[in-house]
Each structure stands twice: as C-alpha cells, then as structure tokens.
Amino acid sequence: HLLETGLKEASFFANTTMLNILKPFSNNLPVPLLDEMMEEAVKSDSMEAVAIVKDILSDHHHRVSQDTITTARSRGLVGIIKSLDPEFEDTSEQQKQALKQAVLDKTASIEGKKN
C-alpha cells in the first residue's frame, strides 16, 4: 500500500522527483490506480508529471482513459492535451483571429455571455 499511496500522492502534488524515484518499482500496478494516477497528474497541470505517469502507463501497456482526456481538455492546457490525445488539433489561435476580425468588422456577438 505504501508504494501505491506514494505514487498516487506524487501524481496529485506533481512531485516529479518522487515519481521518478518510485517509477522503477511500479510493476504490476492495478488498472484503477493507473487511471487515478493519470487523472491526478492531469489535474496537477504539470506537463512533466503527466509525462512520467504516461511512461508508467505505457510500461503497463495501458492507455489513457477517455475520461482523463476529457479532464485534460476541460483544463485547457494544450501541451498536456496534445501529449494525451495525438488527434487533438489546437484551433485556439484560429478562433482568436476569427474573433478579432469579427470585432473589427463589428459582427462579433456577445450572446451566451453572463453579466
């Protein structure tokens, strides 16, 4: 239990030093723990922690869950999203340019905005 707790907490706190120390001992981890570790690493917003946990998942031949990818997308960190979802296409720059042009053209809408 100590190893599992250490891995889970290191993921939660993005303690990359601890993740790297424990990684060699992380054989045969249960699938729910792998999923929880990745979810916590994503929530930590640390690209480095996500990369280490992704390596651990890869060592176990386990894929990142769709729920975790959804969490990553909701947090909006493009680097993390791209690392977990190779199909992801970042359109934020295009959206910004389109909005800028709409403002300049005076065709931008504020519908859906809360006051």
C-alpha positions in Angstrom: 0.0 0.0 0.0 2.9 2.4 0.7 4.1 2.3 -2.9 0.6 2.9 -4.2 0.0 5.7 -1.8 3.3 7.3 -2.7 2.6 7.1 -6.5 -0.9 8.5 -6.1 0.2 11.4 -3.9 3.2 12.1 -6.0 0.9 12.4 -9.0 -1.5 14.6 -7.1 1.2 17.0 -6.0 3.2 16.8 -9.3 6.2 15.6 -7.2 8.2 14.6 -10.2 11.3 13.7 -8.1 9.2 11.2 -6.1 7.6 9.8 -9.3 11.0 9.2 -10.8 12.2 7.5 -7.7 9.2 5.2 -7.4 8.8 4.5 -11.2 11.3 1.6 -11.2 9.2 -0.2 -8.5 5.9 0.4 -10.2 5.5 -3.1 -11.8 2.1 -4.8 -11.7 0.0 -1.8 -10.5 -3.8 -2.3 -10.6 -5.5 -0.6 -13.5 -7.7 1.6 -11.3 -4.6 3.0 -9.7 -3.0 3.8 -13.1 -6.1 5.7 -14.1 -6.2 7.6 -10.8 -2.5 8.5 -11.1 -3.0 9.9 -14.6 -6.2 11.8 -13.5 -4.3 13.4 -10.6 -1.3 14.2 -12.8 -3.5 15.9 -15.3 -5.3 17.9 -12.5 -1.8 19.0 -11.2 -1.3 20.8 -14.5 2.3 19.6 -14.6 3.4 18.5 -18.1 6.4 16.7 -16.5 4.2 14.8 -14.1 1.9 13.8 -16.9 4.8 12.6 -19.0 6.2 10.4 -16.2 2.8 8.9 -15.4 2.2 8.3 -19.1 5.5 6.4 -19.2 4.3 4.2 -16.3 1.0 3.6 -18.1 3.0 2.7 -21.2 5.1 0.2 -19.3 1.9 -1.5 -18.2 0.5 -1.4 -21.8 -2.4 0.7 -20.5 -3.9 3.6 -22.5 -5.0 6.9 -21.1 -8.8 6.8 -20.4 -11.2 8.9 -22.4 -12.4 10.4 -19.0 -8.8 11.6 -18.3 -8.5 13.1 -21.8 -11.9 14.9 -21.2 -10.5 16.3 -17.9 -7.3 17.5 -19.7 -9.4 19.2 -22.3 -11.5 20.9 -19.7 -8.4 22.3 -18.0 -7.3 23.8 -21.4 -3.5 23.2 -21.2 -2.7 22.5 -24.9 0.6 20.8 -24.2 -0.9 18.2 -21.9 -3.9 17.7 -24.2 -1.6 17.1 -27.2 0.5 14.6 -25.2 -2.5 12.5 -24.2 -4.6 12.9 -27.4 -2.5 12.8 -30.6 -5.7 13.6 -32.6 -6.1 16.9 -30.9 -6.0 19.9 -33.1 -5.4 23.3 -31.4 -7.7 25.8 -33.0 -7.4 28.5 -30.3 -5.2 30.7 -32.4 -7.6 30.5 -35.4 -10.5 31.2 -33.0 -8.7 34.3 -31.6 -8.0 35.6 -35.1 -11.7 35.0 -36.2 -12.9 36.8 -33.1 -10.5 39.7 -33.6 -11.7 40.0 -37.2 -15.4 39.8 -36.1 -14.7 42.6 -33.6 -13.0 44.7 -36.3 -15.9 44.1 -38.7 -18.4 44.8 -35.9 -20.1 41.4 -36.4 -19.0 39.9 -33.1 -21.8 38.6 -30.9 -21.9 38.6 -27.1 -24.7 36.1 -26.9 -24.2 33.5 -24.2 -22.2 35.9 -22.0 -23.4 36.4 -18.5 -23.5 39.8 -16.9 
